[in-house]
Amino acid sequence: MGRATDRRGVLRLDLDALTEGRAPVRRPDTLAVEEPLEIRVGPAGPRRRRPLTVTMRTPGHDLDLAVGFLFTEGLVRSADDVATAQLCAGDQMPNTYNVVDVALAPGVPDPSSDPTRHFHTTSACGVCGKASIDAVRTRSQFVVADDPLRVPATVLATLPERLRAAQRGFDRTGGLHAAGLFTGAGELVTLREDVGRHNAVDKVIGWAVRERRLPLAGHLLLVSGRASFELTQKAWMAGVPLLAAVSAPSTLAVEVAEEAGLTLVGFLRGRTMNVYAGTHRVTSGA
């Protein structure tokens, strides 16, 4: 996993062992790395691009994260809007590779020049620091309401285990969220992990943008945590017709799903699930 994980010493306490008179154990433990990523955006050319946002993330797939963030915020609409995206040294030495520099294609508006479009995000929340709540309701260029995707409940029930089996970082740390893109038949297309749920989703969507695979019609997105408003909006922005989560949705997530015509599944655990919106896409057949 490279810089995605690090080792730290811990004191391991086992109450049963202490009761039996055995001493606590000191040992190394593997942790998920959390570091800031600064995204700088501006027109292509020699002029220095300005910081747009800083997000706390797990290093890895940083270009996907930056492009996915810009796309789901409605700041770029396709891969053609990005002239270049590259990791750079920033202002720190030695290079920590915690800066992504995004040069926009000619004609794409520069969001860093608009004071209402500055962000500060954390690994827990991707919408903190928005200038106003109205700015959060970014409208998708894709229509998902008419997507003919149908997924048997029996297929959905298998996906959390498939997602979990592919989470190499979680196996080592127990501290990373995951987002997985699946076909309607339940085949895993790509998976990304991060300390932030929204970052994992942005990494998946950024990959799709850079691979020119949007809209993600006929696919579904599974997230390892809860389904928030923000994750539902990101799925809509990418043209994903079905979002599933192993935990609960929020009320606003359900409202956005209903508005978009998107199917929202929560508490996808074992052989049970709740379908909160778009029930027609989840079939009871095999």
C-alpha positions in Angstrom: 0.0 0.0 0.0 3.1 2.3 0.2 2.3 5.6 1.9 -1.3 4.5 2.5 -0.2 2.8 5.7 2.3 3.3 8.4 3.5 1.5 11.5 3.1 2.7 15.1 3.9 1.2 18.4 0.8 0.4 20.6 0.1 -1.1 24.0 -2.2 -4.0 23.6 -4.5 -4.6 26.5 -6.4 -7.9 26.8 -8.7 -7.9 29.9 -8.8 -11.7 29.9 -5.0 -11.9 29.9 -4.8 -9.3 32.6 -7.2 -11.3 34.8 -4.9 -14.3 34.3 -1.9 -12.3 35.4 -0.3 -11.8 32.0 1.2 -8.4 31.3 0.1 -6.0 28.5 2.0 -6.4 25.3 3.8 -3.7 23.3 3.7 -4.4 19.6 3.7 -2.5 16.2 0.3 -1.8 14.6 -0.5 -0.8 11.0 -2.5 2.5 10.7 -4.1 4.2 7.7 -2.2 7.3 6.7 -4.2 10.6 6.8 -2.5 13.5 5.1 -3.6 16.8 3.5 -3.9 17.0 -0.2 -4.0 20.5 -1.7 -5.7 20.8 -5.1 -4.5 23.7 -7.2 -6.5 24.8 -10.2 -6.1 27.3 -12.9 -5.6 27.9 -16.6 -2.9 26.1 -18.5 0.3 28.0 -19.0 3.3 29.2 -17.0 1.3 31.2 -14.4 1.2 29.6 -11.0 -2.2 27.9 -10.3 -3.9 28.8 -7.0 -5.1 26.6 -4.2 -8.8 25.7 -4.5 -9.2 23.2 -1.6 -7.4 21.1 1.0 -8.8 17.7 1.8 -7.6 15.1 4.3 -7.1 11.9 2.5 -5.2 8.6 2.4 -2.4 8.9 -0.2 -2.9 6.9 -3.4 -4.9 7.6 -6.6 -4.5 11.3 -5.9 -5.0 12.4 -9.5 -8.3 10.4 -9.6 -9.3 12.1 -6.3 -8.6 15.6 -7.6 -10.3 15.1 -11.0 -13.2 13.3 -9.3 -13.6 16.2 -6.8 -13.6 18.8 -9.5 -16.1 16.8 -11.6 -18.6 16.1 -8.7 -18.5 19.7 -7.7 -19.5 20.6 -11.3 -16.2 22.5 -11.9 -15.2 20.3 -14.9 -17.7 18.4 -17.1 -15.4 15.8 -18.8 -11.8 14.8 -19.2 -11.6 17.3 -22.1 -11.8 20.1 -19.5 -8.5 19.0 -17.9 -5.4 19.9 -19.8 -3.1 18.3 -17.3 -3.2 16.9 -13.8 0.0 16.1 -11.9 1.4 15.6 -8.5 3.9 18.4 -7.6 6.3 19.3 -4.8 4.3 22.2 -3.5 6.2 24.4 -1.1 7.6 21.6 1.1 11.0 19.9 0.9 11.5 17.1 0.8 8.7 16.5 -1.6 5.7 15.0 0.2 3.6 14.7 -3.0 0.7 16.3 -1.2 -0.2 18.8 -4.0 -2.1 18.1 -7.2 -1.8 20.8 -9.9 -4.7 20.8 -12.3 -4.4 22.9 -15.5 -7.7 23.6 -17.1 -8.3 23.4 -20.8 -8.9 26.7 -22.7 -12.3 28.2 -22.2 -13.0 26.3 -18.9 -13.8 28.9 -16.1 -11.2 29.2 -13.4 -13.0 28.3 -10.1 -10.1 29.6 -8.0 -11.0 33.2 -9.0 -14.5 32.9 -7.6 -14.5 33.4 -3.8 -17.8 31.5 -3.5 -16.2 28.3 -4.9 -13.5 27.8 -2.2 -13.7 24.7 -0.1 -12.2 23.2 3.0 -12.9 19.5 3.5 -12.0 16.9 6.0 -11.9 13.1 5.8 -15.3 13.1 7.5 -17.2 15.7 5.5 -16.7 16.9 1.9 -19.1 19.8 2.0 -17.8 21.7 5.1 -16.9 25.3 4.2 -19.3 25.7 1.3 -20.3 29.4 0.8 -23.9 28.5 1.0 -26.1 25.4 1.1 -27.6 26.3 -2.3 -24.2 25.8 -3.8 -24.2 22.2 -2.7 -27.1 21.2 -4.9 -25.0 20.8 -8.1 -27.1 19.6 -11.0 -26.0 16.6 -12.9 -25.6 16.7 -16.7 -26.8 13.1 -16.8 -30.4 11.7 -16.5 -30.5 8.6 -14.4 -34.3 8.3 -14.0 -34.7 6.5 -17.3 -31.8 4.1 -16.8 -33.1 0.5 -17.5 -30.8 -1.1 -14.9 -32.4 -3.9 -12.9 -30.5 -5.8 -10.2 -31.8 -8.9 -8.5 -31.8 -8.6 -4.7 -29.8 -11.9 -4.6 -27.0 -10.2 -6.5 -27.0 -7.1 -4.3 -26.7 -9.3 -1.2 -23.4 -10.7 -2.5 -21.7 -7.3 -3.1 -20.6 -6.3 0.4 -18.6 -9.5 0.7 -17.1 -8.9 -2.7 -16.2 -5.4 -1.7 -14.7 -6.5 1.6 -12.7 -9.2 -0.1 -11.0 -6.5 -2.3 -10.2 -4.1 0.5 -6.5 -4.7 1.0 -6.0 -1.5 3.0 -8.8 -2.3 5.4 -7.3 -5.8 6.0 -4.1 -4.1 7.2 -5.5 -1.2 9.1 -9.3 -1.7 9.8 -9.5 2.1 9.2 -10.4 2.7 5.6 -13.7 3.3 3.8 -14.3 1.8 0.4 -16.3 2.6 -2.7 -16.8 0.0 -5.4 -18.2 0.3 -8.9 -20.1 -2.8 -10.0 -21.9 -3.9 -13.1 -25.5 -4.8 -12.9 -24.4 -8.5 -12.9 -22.4 -7.9 -9.7 -18.9 -7.8 -11.3 -16.4 -5.4 -9.6 -15.1 -2.8 -12.1 -12.9 -0.8 -9.8 -12.5 -0.1 -6.1 -10.9 2.7 -4.1 -10.1 3.1 -0.4 -9.6 6.2 1.7 -10.1 7.4 5.3 -12.8 9.6 3.9 -16.0 8.1 2.4 -16.4 11.0 0.0 -12.7 10.7 -1.1 -13.2 7.0 -1.9 -16.2 7.9 -4.1 -14.3 10.8 -5.8 -11.4 8.5 -6.5 -13.8 6.0 -8.3 -15.5 8.8 -10.2 -12.2 10.5 -11.1 -11.0 7.2 -12.5 -14.1 7.0 -14.6 -13.7 10.6 -15.8 -10.0 10.0 -16.8 -10.9 6.7 -18.5 -13.8 8.5 -20.4 -16.4 6.1 -19.1 -19.0 8.6 -18.1 -21.9 8.4 -17.7 -21.8 5.2 -15.6 -25.2 4.0 -16.9 -26.0 0.4 -16.1 -23.6 0.4 -13.1 -24.1 0.6 -9.3 -21.9 2.1 -6.6 -21.5 0.4 -3.2 -20.0 2.3 -0.3 -18.8 0.8 3.0 -20.4 3.4 5.3 -23.6 5.3 5.4 -25.3 7.0 2.4 -25.1 10.8 2.9 -26.6 13.6 0.8 -23.1 14.2 -0.6 -22.5 10.6 -1.8 -25.9 10.5 -3.4 -25.2 13.7 -5.2 -21.8 12.4 -6.4 -23.5 9.2 -7.7 -26.0 11.3 -9.6 -23.3 13.6 -11.0 -21.6 10.5 -12.5 -24.8 9.1 -13.9 -24.9 6.1 -11.6 -28.5 4.8 -11.3 -28.1 2.8 -8.1 -26.3 3.7 -4.9 -26.0 1.0 -2.1 -24.6 1.4 1.4 -24.0 -1.1 4.1 -25.3 1.5 6.7 -28.1 4.0 6.9 -29.0 6.8 4.5 -29.9 10.3 5.7 -33.2 12.0 5.0 -31.6 14.4 2.5 -29.9 11.5 0.7 -33.3 9.9 0.2 -34.8 13.3 -1.0 -31.9 13.7 -3.6 -32.3 10.1 -4.8 -36.1 10.6 -5.3 -35.4 13.9 -7.1 -32.9 12.3 -9.4 -34.8 9.1 -10.0 -31.9 7.2 -8.5 -32.3 3.9 -6.6 -31.0 4.1 -3.0 -30.4 1.0 -1.0 -29.3 1.1 2.7 -28.5 -1.5 5.4 -27.2 -3.9 2.8 -26.1 -6.6 5.1 -26.3 -10.3 4.6 -29.5 -11.2 3.0 -31.5 -8.1 4.1 -31.6 -4.6 2.7 -33.9 -1.5 2.7 -34.7 0.2 -0.6 -35.5 3.8 0.1 -36.0 5.2 -3.4 -36.3 3.7 -6.9 -37.6 0.4 -5.8 -38.3 -0.7 -9.4 -34.6 -1.4 -10.0 -34.3 -4.0 -7.3 -36.0 -7.2 -8.4 -36.9 -10.2 -6.2 -36.0 -12.7 -8.9 -32.7 -14.5 -9.1 
